């Protein structure tokens, strides 16, 4: 009798366990940066561009938007958020996405910059940060996608010049970049939390498929469609998913 009672309890527990629904979880995206094989350090001339210029990075700011996580069952979780990153501001280094539906995810997609729907005057909240990222050219609306600024030693001759890689929509043409990246391993959401380390290699802005030479474009490229097009093409492989891990 006791044996039968024990078997009955085991069966009930098994049924209850099998009937438990998977629960939503959290994904934290960590924004990381390097320059080739070196970690990003501000104001340190330790990098050399493909065009032969030693250079340093003084400032890095950019937007990422239209973030989606792709489930292996074909569904997609779309995060209604625009993330602003600024090197040196710890509060911008990570983006936490809560209540991700349970499931197995294998890819992330996002827009570097802002698409044409968001990138209009007043498209973002009227904060000081967003005001500072506004695109100040008459006739062009919206915001910078990125401000990558620094100085370079022209062909290592000791002649120091400034560069400003300011990307955005220009002359009624959009230059944002759509990215879809596979995870190194699938992540399973079920009442848990995962980290995604999203890496930007700043060196890739300057090479592949076109070597970007600071000397060719000067300090101001906001109205230069050739420079914007080169950076858009080079930016296709700027990002990668460095790692995923369950907390």
Buried (B, 14 or more C-beta within 10 A) or exposed (E): EEEEEEEEEEEEEEEEEEEEEEEBBBBBBBBBBBBBEEEBBEEEBEBBBBBBBBBBBBBBBBBBBBBBBBBEEEEEBEBEEBBBBBBEEEEBBBBEBEEBBBBEBBBBBBBBBBBEEBBEEEBBEEEEEBEEBBBEBEEBBBBBBBBBBBBBBBEEEEEEBEBBBBBBBBEEEBBBBEBEBEBBEBBBBEEBBBBBBBBBBBBBBBBBEBBBBBEEBEEEBBEBEEBBBBBBBBBBBBBBBBBBEEE
